[in-house]
Amino acid sequence: MPDLYNPSHYRVDDHAALSAFIHAHPFATLVSTGAKGLSVSHLPMILEAGVDDAPATLRGHIARANSHWQEIGEGIDALAIFHGPQAYVTPQWYPSKLEHAKVVPTWNYAVAHVHGHVRSVSDAAWLYRHVSALTARHESAFAHQWAVTDAPVDYVDKMLKAIVGLEMTVTRIEGKWKLSQNRAEPDRQGVVAGMAAREDANSQAVSELMRSNAR
């Protein structure tokens, strides 16, 4: 899969930071190229660290009716894209606008690209473990948590037959956090304040990410 355009001042190489980012933003866009051309699916995925020297693994599932899994088959190179907060940046937030007016709008955002070799999985036991782990992770935010075992066994078996698992062996992860690192500090602080003052959640999340990644 093609590399991400990623200037050095935006690139994130810290594995712990990237793992935490994926954990916080687990909904992925999975892209692969097969015999029928480009295939794209959107799905939540779980990143699991490798044991000893083993590579990390991404696991997810899609509907059996989705032909993407047939393109993947027993293995194919793929890219999983995880999107973090993103928001428009107006030049009005830059103090330098008053100095020389040589400013233009842009967009701040954070993404992680996970490259690897993905295969499809139809094994019922694998699927049960996967959906149980996926459910447990996301139900943990609730006071009263739902579990797969809360549903009738025959119903769960029926639902498992309707999905196909995807397991990616990770070869590399690259992060790009475009957070005005190319601007002078007064301009960057202007963006932080401007984003924080907006009411939408994305702008406020970008502002917080900029604060936590101050130079």
Rosetta constraint file for C-alpha pairs under 8 A:
AtomPair CA 1 CA 32 HARMONIC 7.84 0.50
AtomPair CA 1 CA 77 HARMONIC 7.17 0.50
AtomPair CA 1 CA 78 HARMONIC 6.65 0.50
AtomPair CA 1 CA 79 HARMONIC 6.62 0.50
AtomPair CA 1 CA 115 HARMONIC 7.54 0.50
AtomPair CA 4 CA 113 HARMONIC 7.89 0.50
AtomPair CA 6 CA 10 HARMONIC 6.33 0.50
AtomPair CA 6 CA 11 HARMONIC 5.87 0.50
AtomPair CA 6 CA 176 HARMONIC 6.33 0.50
AtomPair CA 7 CA 11 HARMONIC 6.31 0.50
AtomPair CA 9 CA 181 HARMONIC 6.35 0.50
AtomPair CA 9 CA 182 HARMONIC 7.14 0.50
AtomPair CA 10 CA 176 HARMONIC 5.39 0.50
AtomPair CA 10 CA 177 HARMONIC 5.27 0.50
AtomPair CA 10 CA 178 HARMONIC 5.26 0.50
AtomPair CA 10 CA 179 HARMONIC 7.44 0.50
AtomPair CA 10 CA 181 HARMONIC 6.96 0.50
AtomPair CA 11 CA 174 HARMONIC 7.47 0.50
AtomPair CA 11 CA 175 HARMONIC 5.78 0.50
AtomPair CA 11 CA 176 HARMONIC 4.81 0.50
AtomPair CA 11 CA 177 HARMONIC 6.51 0.50
AtomPair CA 12 CA 18 HARMONIC 7.49 0.50
AtomPair CA 12 CA 174 HARMONIC 6.74 0.50
AtomPair CA 12 CA 175 HARMONIC 4.72 0.50
AtomPair CA 12 CA 176 HARMONIC 5.80 0.50
AtomPair CA 12 CA 177 HARMONIC 6.84 0.50
AtomPair CA 13 CA 18 HARMONIC 7.54 0.50
AtomPair CA 13 CA 174 HARMONIC 6.57 0.50
AtomPair CA 13 CA 175 HARMONIC 6.57 0.50
AtomPair CA 14 CA 18 HARMONIC 6.27 0.50
AtomPair CA 15 CA 19 HARMONIC 6.04 0.50
AtomPair CA 15 CA 173 HARMONIC 7.98 0.50
AtomPair CA 16 CA 20 HARMONIC 6.16 0.50
AtomPair CA 17 CA 21 HARMONIC 6.12 0.50
AtomPair CA 18 CA 22 HARMONIC 6.23 0.50
AtomPair CA 18 CA 112 HARMONIC 6.97 0.50
AtomPair CA 18 CA 173 HARMONIC 7.73 0.50
AtomPair CA 18 CA 174 HARMONIC 7.97 0.50
AtomPair CA 18 CA 175 HARMONIC 6.66 0.50
AtomPair CA 19 CA 23 HARMONIC 6.16 0.50
AtomPair CA 19 CA 47 HARMONIC 7.40 0.50
AtomPair CA 20 CA 24 HARMONIC 6.15 0.50
AtomPair CA 21 CA 25 HARMONIC 6.11 0.50
AtomPair CA 21 CA 84 HARMONIC 7.64 0.50
AtomPair CA 21 CA 112 HARMONIC 7.73 0.50
AtomPair CA 22 CA 26 HARMONIC 5.34 0.50
AtomPair CA 22 CA 47 HARMONIC 7.34 0.50
AtomPair CA 22 CA 82 HARMONIC 6.43 0.50
AtomPair CA 22 CA 112 HARMONIC 7.21 0.50
AtomPair CA 23 CA 46 HARMONIC 7.38 0.50
AtomPair CA 23 CA 47 HARMONIC 7.23 0.50
AtomPair CA 25 CA 82 HARMONIC 6.41 0.50
AtomPair CA 25 CA 83 HARMONIC 6.59 0.50
AtomPair CA 25 CA 84 HARMONIC 6.07 0.50
AtomPair CA 26 CA 44 HARMONIC 5.39 0.50
AtomPair CA 26 CA 45 HARMONIC 5.66 0.50
AtomPair CA 26 CA 46 HARMONIC 6.82 0.50
AtomPair CA 26 CA 82 HARMONIC 6.68 0.50
AtomPair CA 27 CA 42 HARMONIC 7.12 0.50
AtomPair CA 27 CA 43 HARMONIC 5.57 0.50
AtomPair CA 27 CA 44 HARMONIC 4.13 0.50
AtomPair CA 27 CA 45 HARMONIC 6.32 0.50
AtomPair CA 27 CA 82 HARMONIC 6.35 0.50
AtomPair CA 27 CA 83 HARMONIC 7.62 0.50
AtomPair CA 28 CA 42 HARMONIC 5.68 0.50
AtomPair CA 28 CA 43 HARMONIC 5.39 0.50
AtomPair CA 28 CA 44 HARMONIC 5.72 0.50
AtomPair CA 28 CA 45 HARMONIC 6.51 0.50
AtomPair CA 28 CA 80 HARMONIC 5.88 0.50
AtomPair CA 28 CA 81 HARMONIC 5.33 0.50
AtomPair CA 28 CA 82 HARMONIC 4.86 0.50
AtomPair CA 28 CA 83 HARMONIC 7.30 0.50
AtomPair CA 29 CA 40 HARMONIC 6.85 0.50
AtomPair CA 29 CA 41 HARMONIC 5.86 0.50
AtomPair CA 29 CA 42 HARMONIC 4.62 0.50
AtomPair CA 29 CA 43 HARMONIC 6.65 0.50
AtomPair CA 29 CA 80 HARMONIC 5.49 0.50
AtomPair CA 29 CA 81 HARMONIC 5.01 0.50
AtomPair CA 29 CA 82 HARMONIC 6.68 0.50
AtomPair CA 30 CA 40 HARMONIC 5.57 0.50
AtomPair CA 30 CA 41 HARMONIC 5.21 0.50
AtomPair CA 30 CA 42 HARMONIC 6.15 0.50
AtomPair CA 30 CA 43 HARMONIC 7.57 0.50
AtomPair CA 30 CA 78 HARMONIC 7.01 0.50
AtomPair CA 30 CA 79 HARMONIC 5.73 0.50
AtomPair CA 30 CA 80 HARMONIC 4.36 0.50
AtomPair CA 30 CA 81 HARMONIC 6.42 0.50
AtomPair CA 31 CA 38 HARMONIC 7.18 0.50
AtomPair CA 31 CA 39 HARMONIC 5.81 0.50
AtomPair CA 31 CA 40 HARMONIC 4.66 0.50
AtomPair CA 31 CA 41 HARMONIC 6.78 0.50
AtomPair CA 31 CA 78 HARMONIC 5.69 0.50
AtomPair CA 31 CA 79 HARMONIC 5.17 0.50
AtomPair CA 31 CA 80 HARMONIC 6.31 0.50
AtomPair CA 32 CA 38 HARMONIC 5.90 0.50
AtomPair CA 32 CA 39 HARMONIC 5.42 0.50
AtomPair CA 32 CA 40 HARMONIC 6.70 0.50
AtomPair CA 32 CA 72 HARMONIC 7.78 0.50
AtomPair CA 32 CA 76 HARMONIC 7.43 0.50
AtomPair CA 32 CA 77 HARMONIC 6.50 0.50
AtomPair CA 32 CA 78 HARMONIC 4.54 0.50
AtomPair CA 32 CA 79 HARMONIC 6.45 0.50
AtomPair CA 33 CA 37 HARMONIC 5.25 0.50
AtomPair CA 33 CA 38 HARMONIC 4.46 0.50
AtomPair CA 33 CA 39 HARMONIC 6.06 0.50
AtomPair CA 33 CA 77 HARMONIC 7.71 0.50
AtomPair CA 33 CA 78 HARMONIC 7.42 0.50
AtomPair CA 34 CA 38 HARMONIC 6.49 0.50
AtomPair CA 34 CA 39 HARMONIC 7.42 0.50
AtomPair CA 34 CA 71 HARMONIC 5.57 0.50
AtomPair CA 34 CA 72 HARMONIC 7.15 0.50
AtomPair CA 34 CA 76 HARMONIC 7.71 0.50
AtomPair CA 35 CA 71 HARMONIC 6.91 0.50
AtomPair CA 36 CA 71 HARMONIC 7.51 0.50
AtomPair CA 39 CA 68 HARMONIC 6.08 0.50
AtomPair CA 39 CA 71 HARMONIC 7.93 0.50
AtomPair CA 40 CA 68 HARMONIC 7.30 0.50
AtomPair CA 41 CA 62 HARMONIC 7.83 0.50
AtomPair CA 41 CA 68 HARMONIC 7.30 0.50
AtomPair CA 43 CA 60 HARMONIC 6.85 0.50
AtomPair CA 43 CA 61 HARMONIC 7.07 0.50
AtomPair CA 43 CA 62 HARMONIC 6.98 0.50
AtomPair CA 44 CA 60 HARMONIC 6.24 0.50
AtomPair CA 44 CA 61 HARMONIC 7.93 0.50
AtomPair CA 45 CA 58 HARMONIC 6.24 0.50
AtomPair CA 45 CA 59 HARMONIC 5.34 0.50
AtomPair CA 45 CA 60 HARMONIC 4.58 0.50
AtomPair CA 45 CA 61 HARMONIC 7.84 0.50
AtomPair CA 45 CA 134 HARMONIC 7.90 0.50
AtomPair CA 46 CA 58 HARMONIC 5.47 0.50
AtomPair CA 46 CA 59 HARMONIC 5.23 0.50
AtomPair CA 46 CA 60 HARMONIC 6.59 0.50
AtomPair CA 46 CA 134 HARMONIC 7.03 0.50
AtomPair CA 47 CA 56 HARMONIC 7.06 0.50
AtomPair CA 47 CA 57 HARMONIC 5.75 0.50
AtomPair CA 47 CA 58 HARMONIC 4.56 0.50
AtomPair CA 47 CA 59 HARMONIC 6.67 0.50
AtomPair CA 48 CA 56 HARMONIC 5.66 0.50
AtomPair CA 48 CA 57 HARMONIC 5.19 0.50
AtomPair CA 48 CA 58 HARMONIC 6.32 0.50
AtomPair CA 49 CA 55 HARMONIC 7.13 0.50
AtomPair CA 49 CA 56 HARMONIC 4.47 0.50
AtomPair CA 49 CA 57 HARMONIC 6.53 0.50
AtomPair CA 50 CA 54 HARMONIC 4.69 0.50
AtomPair CA 50 CA 55 HARMONIC 4.75 0.50
AtomPair CA 50 CA 56 HARMONIC 4.27 0.50
AtomPair CA 50 CA 57 HARMONIC 6.82 0.50
AtomPair CA 51 CA 55 HARMONIC 7.59 0.50
AtomPair CA 55 CA 169 HARMONIC 6.52 0.50
AtomPair CA 55 CA 170 HARMONIC 6.06 0.50
AtomPair CA 55 CA 171 HARMONIC 7.12 0.50
AtomPair CA 56 CA 169 HARMONIC 6.31 0.50
AtomPair CA 56 CA 170 HARMONIC 5.38 0.50
AtomPair CA 56 CA 171 HARMONIC 7.98 0.50
AtomPair CA 57 CA 167 HARMONIC 6.86 0.50
AtomPair CA 57 CA 168 HARMONIC 5.54 0.50
AtomPair CA 57 CA 169 HARMONIC 4.85 0.50
AtomPair CA 57 CA 170 HARMONIC 5.56 0.50
AtomPair CA 58 CA 167 HARMONIC 5.76 0.50
AtomPair CA 58 CA 168 HARMONIC 4.93 0.50
AtomPair CA 58 CA 169 HARMONIC 6.67 0.50
AtomPair CA 58 CA 170 HARMONIC 6.98 0.50
AtomPair CA 59 CA 130 HARMONIC 7.48 0.50
AtomPair CA 59 CA 165 HARMONIC 7.38 0.50
AtomPair CA 59 CA 166 HARMONIC 5.69 0.50
AtomPair CA 59 CA 167 HARMONIC 4.62 0.50
AtomPair CA 59 CA 168 HARMONIC 6.34 0.50
AtomPair CA 60 CA 130 HARMONIC 7.49 0.50
AtomPair CA 60 CA 165 HARMONIC 5.84 0.50
AtomPair CA 60 CA 166 HARMONIC 5.12 0.50
AtomPair CA 60 CA 167 HARMONIC 6.60 0.50
AtomPair CA 61 CA 163 HARMONIC 6.48 0.50
AtomPair CA 61 CA 164 HARMONIC 5.46 0.50
AtomPair CA 61 CA 165 HARMONIC 4.14 0.50
AtomPair CA 61 CA 166 HARMONIC 5.30 0.50
AtomPair CA 62 CA 66 HARMONIC 6.80 0.50
AtomPair CA 62 CA 69 HARMONIC 7.66 0.50
AtomPair CA 62 CA 163 HARMONIC 5.57 0.50
AtomPair CA 62 CA 164 HARMONIC 5.57 0.50
AtomPair CA 62 CA 165 HARMONIC 6.56 0.50
AtomPair CA 62 CA 166 HARMONIC 7.59 0.50
AtomPair CA 63 CA 162 HARMONIC 6.03 0.50
AtomPair CA 63 CA 163 HARMONIC 4.38 0.50
AtomPair CA 63 CA 164 HARMONIC 6.18 0.50
AtomPair CA 64 CA 69 HARMONIC 7.49 0.50
AtomPair CA 64 CA 161 HARMONIC 7.83 0.50
AtomPair CA 64 CA 162 HARMONIC 5.29 0.50
AtomPair CA 64 CA 163 HARMONIC 4.56 0.50
AtomPair CA 64 CA 164 HARMONIC 5.44 0.50
AtomPair CA 65 CA 162 HARMONIC 7.57 0.50
AtomPair CA 65 CA 163 HARMONIC 7.89 0.50
AtomPair CA 67 CA 71 HARMONIC 6.77 0.50
AtomPair CA 68 CA 72 HARMONIC 6.45 0.50
AtomPair CA 69 CA 73 HARMONIC 6.12 0.50
AtomPair CA 69 CA 120 HARMONIC 5.90 0.50
AtomPair CA 69 CA 164 HARMONIC 7.10 0.50
AtomPair CA 69 CA 166 HARMONIC 7.70 0.50
AtomPair CA 70 CA 120 HARMONIC 7.82 0.50
AtomPair CA 72 CA 76 HARMONIC 5.56 0.50
AtomPair CA 72 CA 118 HARMONIC 6.95 0.50
AtomPair CA 72 CA 119 HARMONIC 5.88 0.50
AtomPair CA 72 CA 120 HARMONIC 6.25 0.50
AtomPair CA 73 CA 119 HARMONIC 5.96 0.50
AtomPair CA 73 CA 120 HARMONIC 5.56 0.50
AtomPair CA 74 CA 118 HARMONIC 7.96 0.50
AtomPair CA 74 CA 119 HARMONIC 4.97 0.50
AtomPair CA 74 CA 120 HARMONIC 6.11 0.50
AtomPair CA 75 CA 117 HARMONIC 6.25 0.50
AtomPair CA 75 CA 118 HARMONIC 5.28 0.50
AtomPair CA 75 CA 119 HARMONIC 4.21 0.50
AtomPair CA 75 CA 120 HARMONIC 7.19 0.50
AtomPair CA 76 CA 117 HARMONIC 5.40 0.50
AtomPair CA 76 CA 118 HARMONIC 5.48 0.50
AtomPair CA 76 CA 119 HARMONIC 6.58 0.50
AtomPair CA 77 CA 115 HARMONIC 7.59 0.50
AtomPair CA 77 CA 116 HARMONIC 5.77 0.50
AtomPair CA 77 CA 117 HARMONIC 4.45 0.50
AtomPair CA 77 CA 118 HARMONIC 6.18 0.50
AtomPair CA 78 CA 115 HARMONIC 6.08 0.50
AtomPair CA 78 CA 116 HARMONIC 5.68 0.50
AtomPair CA 78 CA 117 HARMONIC 5.97 0.50
AtomPair CA 78 CA 118 HARMONIC 6.27 0.50
AtomPair CA 79 CA 113 HARMONIC 6.71 0.50
AtomPair CA 79 CA 114 HARMONIC 5.66 0.50
AtomPair CA 79 CA 115 HARMONIC 4.73 0.50
AtomPair CA 79 CA 116 HARMONIC 6.56 0.50
AtomPair CA 80 CA 113 HARMONIC 5.86 0.50
AtomPair CA 80 CA 114 HARMONIC 5.04 0.50
AtomPair CA 80 CA 115 HARMONIC 6.55 0.50
AtomPair CA 81 CA 111 HARMONIC 7.01 0.50
AtomPair CA 81 CA 112 HARMONIC 5.89 0.50
AtomPair CA 81 CA 113 HARMONIC 4.71 0.50
AtomPair CA 81 CA 114 HARMONIC 6.35 0.50
AtomPair CA 82 CA 111 HARMONIC 5.59 0.50
AtomPair CA 82 CA 112 HARMONIC 5.14 0.50
AtomPair CA 82 CA 113 HARMONIC 6.45 0.50
AtomPair CA 83 CA 110 HARMONIC 6.42 0.50
AtomPair CA 83 CA 111 HARMONIC 4.69 0.50
AtomPair CA 83 CA 112 HARMONIC 6.75 0.50
AtomPair CA 84 CA 109 HARMONIC 6.77 0.50
AtomPair CA 84 CA 110 HARMONIC 4.99 0.50
AtomPair CA 84 CA 111 HARMONIC 5.58 0.50
AtomPair CA 85 CA 109 HARMONIC 5.76 0.50
AtomPair CA 85 CA 110 HARMONIC 6.11 0.50
AtomPair CA 85 CA 202 HARMONIC 5.34 0.50
AtomPair CA 85 CA 203 HARMONIC 7.54 0.50
AtomPair CA 85 CA 205 HARMONIC 5.98 0.50
AtomPair CA 85 CA 206 HARMONIC 5.69 0.50
AtomPair CA 86 CA 107 HARMONIC 7.17 0.50
AtomPair CA 86 CA 108 HARMONIC 5.58 0.50
AtomPair CA 86 CA 109 HARMONIC 4.09 0.50
AtomPair CA 86 CA 110 HARMONIC 6.67 0.50
AtomPair CA 86 CA 202 HARMONIC 5.85 0.50
AtomPair CA 86 CA 203 HARMONIC 6.89 0.50
AtomPair CA 86 CA 206 HARMONIC 6.27 0.50
AtomPair CA 87 CA 107 HARMONIC 5.81 0.50
AtomPair CA 87 CA 108 HARMONIC 5.58 0.50
AtomPair CA 87 CA 109 HARMONIC 6.57 0.50
AtomPair CA 87 CA 202 HARMONIC 6.07 0.50
AtomPair CA 87 CA 203 HARMONIC 5.33 0.50
AtomPair CA 87 CA 206 HARMONIC 6.91 0.50
AtomPair CA 88 CA 105 HARMONIC 7.59 0.50
AtomPair CA 88 CA 106 HARMONIC 6.26 0.50
AtomPair CA 88 CA 107 HARMONIC 4.55 0.50
AtomPair CA 88 CA 108 HARMONIC 6.43 0.50
AtomPair CA 88 CA 203 HARMONIC 7.83 0.50
AtomPair CA 89 CA 93 HARMONIC 7.76 0.50
AtomPair CA 89 CA 105 HARMONIC 5.69 0.50
AtomPair CA 89 CA 106 HARMONIC 5.19 0.50
AtomPair CA 89 CA 107 HARMONIC 5.35 0.50
AtomPair CA 89 CA 108 HARMONIC 6.72 0.50
AtomPair CA 89 CA 191 HARMONIC 7.02 0.50
AtomPair CA 90 CA 104 HARMONIC 7.54 0.50
AtomPair CA 90 CA 105 HARMONIC 5.01 0.50
AtomPair CA 90 CA 106 HARMONIC 6.97 0.50
AtomPair CA 91 CA 97 HARMONIC 6.87 0.50
AtomPair CA 91 CA 103 HARMONIC 5.88 0.50
AtomPair CA 91 CA 104 HARMONIC 5.58 0.50
AtomPair CA 91 CA 105 HARMONIC 5.30 0.50
AtomPair CA 92 CA 97 HARMONIC 6.86 0.50
AtomPair CA 93 CA 187 HARMONIC 6.91 0.50
AtomPair CA 93 CA 190 HARMONIC 4.98 0.50
AtomPair CA 93 CA 191 HARMONIC 5.54 0.50
AtomPair CA 93 CA 194 HARMONIC 6.14 0.50
AtomPair CA 94 CA 98 HARMONIC 7.97 0.50
AtomPair CA 94 CA 103 HARMONIC 7.89 0.50
AtomPair CA 94 CA 186 HARMONIC 7.29 0.50
AtomPair CA 94 CA 187 HARMONIC 4.44 0.50
AtomPair CA 94 CA 188 HARMONIC 7.46 0.50
AtomPair CA 94 CA 190 HARMONIC 5.63 0.50
AtomPair CA 94 CA 191 HARMONIC 7.00 0.50
AtomPair CA 95 CA 99 HARMONIC 7.20 0.50
AtomPair CA 95 CA 186 HARMONIC 6.55 0.50
AtomPair CA 95 CA 187 HARMONIC 5.73 0.50
AtomPair CA 95 CA 190 HARMONIC 7.01 0.50
AtomPair CA 96 CA 100 HARMONIC 6.33 0.50
AtomPair CA 96 CA 101 HARMONIC 6.78 0.50
AtomPair CA 96 CA 102 HARMONIC 7.82 0.50
AtomPair CA 96 CA 103 HARMONIC 7.68 0.50
AtomPair CA 96 CA 187 HARMONIC 6.69 0.50
AtomPair CA 97 CA 101 HARMONIC 4.15 0.50
AtomPair CA 97 CA 102 HARMONIC 6.49 0.50
AtomPair CA 97 CA 103 HARMONIC 6.14 0.50
AtomPair CA 108 CA 177 HARMONIC 7.83 0.50
AtomPair CA 108 CA 178 HARMONIC 5.27 0.50
AtomPair CA 108 CA 179 HARMONIC 5.35 0.50
AtomPair CA 108 CA 180 HARMONIC 6.97 0.50
AtomPair CA 108 CA 206 HARMONIC 7.33 0.50
AtomPair CA 109 CA 177 HARMONIC 5.98 0.50
AtomPair CA 109 CA 178 HARMONIC 5.34 0.50
AtomPair CA 109 CA 179 HARMONIC 6.64 0.50
AtomPair CA 109 CA 206 HARMONIC 7.12 0.50
AtomPair CA 110 CA 175 HARMONIC 7.59 0.50
AtomPair CA 110 CA 176 HARMONIC 5.74 0.50
AtomPair CA 110 CA 177 HARMONIC 4.17 0.50
AtomPair CA 110 CA 178 HARMONIC 6.09 0.50
AtomPair CA 110 CA 179 HARMONIC 7.84 0.50
AtomPair CA 111 CA 175 HARMONIC 5.88 0.50
AtomPair CA 111 CA 176 HARMONIC 5.44 0.50
AtomPair CA 111 CA 177 HARMONIC 6.37 0.50
AtomPair CA 112 CA 173 HARMONIC 6.91 0.50
AtomPair CA 112 CA 174 HARMONIC 5.75 0.50
AtomPair CA 112 CA 175 HARMONIC 4.32 0.50
AtomPair CA 112 CA 176 HARMONIC 6.34 0.50
AtomPair CA 113 CA 173 HARMONIC 5.66 0.50
AtomPair CA 113 CA 174 HARMONIC 5.25 0.50
AtomPair CA 113 CA 175 HARMONIC 6.24 0.50
AtomPair CA 114 CA 170 HARMONIC 6.79 0.50
AtomPair CA 114 CA 171 HARMONIC 7.78 0.50
AtomPair CA 114 CA 172 HARMONIC 6.09 0.50
AtomPair CA 114 CA 173 HARMONIC 4.51 0.50
AtomPair CA 114 CA 174 HARMONIC 6.61 0.50
AtomPair CA 115 CA 170 HARMONIC 5.88 0.50
AtomPair CA 115 CA 171 HARMONIC 5.68 0.50
AtomPair CA 115 CA 172 HARMONIC 5.36 0.50
AtomPair CA 115 CA 173 HARMONIC 6.20 0.50
AtomPair CA 116 CA 168 HARMONIC 5.85 0.50
AtomPair CA 116 CA 169 HARMONIC 5.35 0.50
AtomPair CA 116 CA 170 HARMONIC 4.30 0.50
AtomPair CA 116 CA 171 HARMONIC 4.80 0.50
AtomPair CA 116 CA 172 HARMONIC 6.89 0.50
AtomPair CA 117 CA 168 HARMONIC 5.31 0.50
AtomPair CA 117 CA 169 HARMONIC 5.26 0.50
AtomPair CA 117 CA 170 HARMONIC 6.71 0.50
AtomPair CA 117 CA 171 HARMONIC 7.53 0.50
AtomPair CA 118 CA 166 HARMONIC 6.56 0.50
AtomPair CA 118 CA 167 HARMONIC 5.37 0.50
AtomPair CA 118 CA 168 HARMONIC 3.92 0.50
AtomPair CA 118 CA 169 HARMONIC 6.27 0.50
AtomPair CA 119 CA 166 HARMONIC 5.72 0.50
AtomPair CA 119 CA 167 HARMONIC 5.46 0.50
AtomPair CA 119 CA 168 HARMONIC 6.42 0.50
AtomPair CA 120 CA 164 HARMONIC 6.59 0.50
AtomPair CA 120 CA 165 HARMONIC 5.56 0.50
AtomPair CA 120 CA 166 HARMONIC 4.65 0.50
AtomPair CA 120 CA 167 HARMONIC 6.48 0.50
AtomPair CA 121 CA 126 HARMONIC 7.59 0.50
AtomPair CA 121 CA 127 HARMONIC 7.71 0.50
AtomPair CA 121 CA 164 HARMONIC 5.86 0.50
AtomPair CA 121 CA 165 HARMONIC 4.54 0.50
AtomPair CA 121 CA 166 HARMONIC 5.84 0.50
AtomPair CA 121 CA 167 HARMONIC 7.20 0.50
AtomPair CA 122 CA 126 HARMONIC 7.72 0.50
AtomPair CA 122 CA 127 HARMONIC 7.15 0.50
AtomPair CA 122 CA 163 HARMONIC 7.87 0.50
AtomPair CA 122 CA 164 HARMONIC 5.36 0.50
AtomPair CA 122 CA 165 HARMONIC 6.14 0.50
AtomPair CA 123 CA 127 HARMONIC 6.27 0.50
AtomPair CA 124 CA 128 HARMONIC 6.10 0.50
AtomPair CA 124 CA 160 HARMONIC 6.83 0.50
AtomPair CA 124 CA 161 HARMONIC 7.71 0.50
AtomPair CA 125 CA 129 HARMONIC 6.27 0.50
AtomPair CA 126 CA 130 HARMONIC 6.12 0.50
AtomPair CA 126 CA 165 HARMONIC 7.91 0.50
AtomPair CA 127 CA 131 HARMONIC 6.10 0.50
AtomPair CA 127 CA 160 HARMONIC 6.76 0.50
AtomPair CA 127 CA 164 HARMONIC 7.59 0.50
AtomPair CA 127 CA 165 HARMONIC 6.19 0.50
AtomPair CA 128 CA 132 HARMONIC 6.02 0.50
AtomPair CA 128 CA 160 HARMONIC 7.25 0.50
AtomPair CA 129 CA 133 HARMONIC 6.14 0.50
AtomPair CA 130 CA 134 HARMONIC 6.06 0.50
AtomPair CA 131 CA 135 HARMONIC 5.88 0.50
AtomPair CA 131 CA 148 HARMONIC 7.66 0.50
AtomPair CA 132 CA 136 HARMONIC 6.06 0.50
AtomPair CA 132 CA 147 HARMONIC 7.10 0.50
AtomPair CA 132 CA 148 HARMONIC 5.92 0.50
AtomPair CA 133 CA 137 HARMONIC 6.18 0.50
AtomPair CA 134 CA 138 HARMONIC 6.51 0.50
AtomPair CA 135 CA 139 HARMONIC 5.80 0.50
AtomPair CA 135 CA 146 HARMONIC 7.76 0.50
AtomPair CA 135 CA 147 HARMONIC 6.68 0.50
AtomPair CA 135 CA 148 HARMONIC 7.32 0.50
AtomPair CA 136 CA 140 HARMONIC 6.03 0.50
AtomPair CA 136 CA 145 HARMONIC 7.91 0.50
AtomPair CA 136 CA 146 HARMONIC 7.92 0.50
AtomPair CA 136 CA 147 HARMONIC 6.76 0.50
AtomPair CA 139 CA 145 HARMONIC 5.27 0.50
AtomPair CA 139 CA 146 HARMONIC 6.38 0.50
AtomPair CA 139 CA 147 HARMONIC 7.92 0.50
AtomPair CA 140 CA 145 HARMONIC 6.53 0.50
AtomPair CA 146 CA 150 HARMONIC 6.71 0.50
AtomPair CA 147 CA 151 HARMONIC 7.80 0.50
AtomPair CA 148 CA 156 HARMONIC 7.52 0.50
AtomPair CA 149 CA 153 HARMONIC 7.43 0.50
AtomPair CA 151 CA 155 HARMONIC 6.82 0.50
AtomPair CA 151 CA 156 HARMONIC 6.52 0.50
AtomPair CA 152 CA 156 HARMONIC 6.31 0.50
AtomPair CA 153 CA 157 HARMONIC 6.19 0.50
AtomPair CA 154 CA 158 HARMONIC 6.23 0.50
AtomPair CA 155 CA 159 HARMONIC 6.26 0.50
AtomPair CA 156 CA 160 HARMONIC 6.11 0.50
AtomPair CA 157 CA 161 HARMONIC 6.39 0.50
AtomPair CA 158 CA 162 HARMONIC 6.76 0.50
AtomPair CA 159 CA 163 HARMONIC 7.00 0.50
AtomPair CA 160 CA 164 HARMONIC 7.87 0.50
AtomPair CA 179 CA 206 HARMONIC 7.79 0.50
AtomPair CA 179 CA 210 HARMONIC 6.01 0.50
AtomPair CA 180 CA 188 HARMONIC 5.82 0.50
AtomPair CA 180 CA 191 HARMONIC 7.89 0.50
AtomPair CA 181 CA 188 HARMONIC 7.30 0.50
AtomPair CA 181 CA 215 HARMONIC 7.90 0.50
AtomPair CA 183 CA 187 HARMONIC 5.99 0.50
AtomPair CA 183 CA 188 HARMONIC 5.89 0.50
AtomPair CA 184 CA 188 HARMONIC 6.25 0.50
AtomPair CA 185 CA 189 HARMONIC 6.07 0.50
AtomPair CA 186 CA 190 HARMONIC 6.15 0.50
AtomPair CA 187 CA 191 HARMONIC 6.40 0.50
AtomPair CA 188 CA 192 HARMONIC 6.38 0.50
AtomPair CA 189 CA 193 HARMONIC 6.19 0.50
AtomPair CA 190 CA 194 HARMONIC 5.96 0.50
AtomPair CA 191 CA 195 HARMONIC 5.91 0.50
AtomPair CA 191 CA 207 HARMONIC 7.49 0.50
AtomPair CA 192 CA 196 HARMONIC 6.19 0.50
AtomPair CA 192 CA 206 HARMONIC 7.90 0.50
AtomPair CA 192 CA 207 HARMONIC 4.78 0.50
AtomPair CA 192 CA 208 HARMONIC 7.70 0.50
AtomPair CA 192 CA 210 HARMONIC 6.56 0.50
AtomPair CA 192 CA 211 HARMONIC 7.12 0.50
AtomPair CA 193 CA 197 HARMONIC 6.24 0.50
AtomPair CA 193 CA 207 HARMONIC 7.22 0.50
AtomPair CA 194 CA 198 HARMONIC 6.73 0.50
AtomPair CA 195 CA 203 HARMONIC 4.90 0.50
AtomPair CA 195 CA 204 HARMONIC 5.59 0.50
AtomPair CA 195 CA 206 HARMONIC 7.00 0.50
AtomPair CA 195 CA 207 HARMONIC 5.34 0.50
AtomPair CA 196 CA 203 HARMONIC 6.59 0.50
AtomPair CA 196 CA 204 HARMONIC 4.80 0.50
AtomPair CA 196 CA 207 HARMONIC 5.55 0.50
AtomPair CA 196 CA 208 HARMONIC 7.72 0.50
AtomPair CA 197 CA 204 HARMONIC 7.55 0.50
AtomPair CA 198 CA 203 HARMONIC 6.40 0.50
AtomPair CA 198 CA 204 HARMONIC 6.79 0.50
AtomPair CA 199 CA 203 HARMONIC 7.54 0.50
AtomPair CA 199 CA 204 HARMONIC 7.32 0.50
AtomPair CA 200 CA 204 HARMONIC 6.58 0.50
AtomPair CA 201 CA 205 HARMONIC 6.01 0.50
AtomPair CA 202 CA 206 HARMONIC 6.18 0.50
AtomPair CA 203 CA 207 HARMONIC 6.23 0.50
AtomPair CA 204 CA 208 HARMONIC 6.25 0.50
AtomPair CA 205 CA 209 HARMONIC 6.14 0.50
AtomPair CA 206 CA 210 HARMONIC 6.11 0.50
AtomPair CA 207 CA 211 HARMONIC 6.27 0.50
AtomPair CA 208 CA 212 HARMONIC 6.21 0.50
AtomPair CA 209 CA 213 HARMONIC 6.15 0.50
AtomPair CA 210 CA 214 HARMONIC 6.04 0.50
